Amino acid sequence: MKKTFLEICNDEGITIPTTLLAAKRIQRFSPDYSVDFTLDKESIELLESQLPLKCNYTLLKKMAENIIVANREKYRKNDISRLELMRLPQYRYHNASFYYSII
């Protein structure tokens, strides 16, 4: 059975980006990986309450997947997740600087 977005967030300790800058970076992020999960009502409510953007279902699904993938991609130099780095004011990294890790 597929996990819901909320279950994945709880299992992996993911915090949803709450700043507009980080949310836009997540929205523009185009990962090479895909995650199989369910976006249920509770997950939608979590995203709508945390994200600073108003989104339709399709964009919420994309944002949720990008959040999961960005959390699982780790920076090679110090193992900080891409999601954490996206929250910083200065963010410029090459895709080759990250590796994908399922926690």
N, C-alpha and C positions, 0 to 999 in steps of 0.2 A: 504494500500500500504506500502511496506517495505521501510524503510529509507535507504539511502546510507551511506557508511562509513563516507564520508565527512560531511553529515548532522548531524550524530551522534557526530562527533568531534566538530563541531561548536556549537551544542546544549549543549553538556556537557563540553565544554572547554578543550578538550583533546589536549595535545601536543605530537607529535610523538617523541619517543626517537631518539636522533641523535648520541649518543655515541655507539661505538661498544659493550662495556660491557653491557649496558642497552638493546641493541637490541638482544644480545645473551641470556640474561635472559628472555626476552619476547619470544624468539623462543623456549626456553626449558620449558617455563611455560605450565603446563598441567591443565587447569581449570576444575572444576566440572560443570560449567555452559556453556550454549551455547547462542549465540545471533543471531537472524534472521535479516540479513541486506543484502544489495546489494553492490557489489564491482564494481562500474561503472568506466568508463574511467578516470574521474576527480579524483576519489579516488585512482586509481592505480597510476596516475601521482603524487599525493601528497605523497603517500608512497615511490615511487621510488626516489623522490627528497629529502625526509627527512631521510629515513633509510640508514645507512652506509653499508648495505649489498645488493648485487645484488640477486634478488629473481625471481623465476618463478611465474606464477599466483597462483598455489596451495599454495605455501609458503606465498605469499602476503596475500591471504585470511586468512590463519591461523594466521599470524602476526596481521592482522587487528582485528580479533576476540579476540585474546589474549590481544591486547591493550585495547579494549573496556571493557573486563571482568576485567582486572587488574585495570582499572580506576574506575570501580564500586565496587571493593572489598576494604573495608575500614579496617584499623588496629583498633582493639578494644580499645587499650589504648588511642589513640589520633585522631582517624578518618582521618588519612592521607591515601591516596589511595595507593594500592600496586604498582601502576605504578610509583608514586613519590618515594616510597621506593626503587624500583628497580634501580633508577638513582643514589642512594648513593653508595659510594665505598664499604661499608660493608653492605651486605644484607644476613641475615639468619633469617628466620621466619618460624614458623610452619603454616600449612594451617588453623589450628583451631584458630589461632590468628586473623583471618579476618572474616568479615561478608559481605554479598552481599547486595548492596543497589543500586536501580535504582534511579537516580537523578530526 
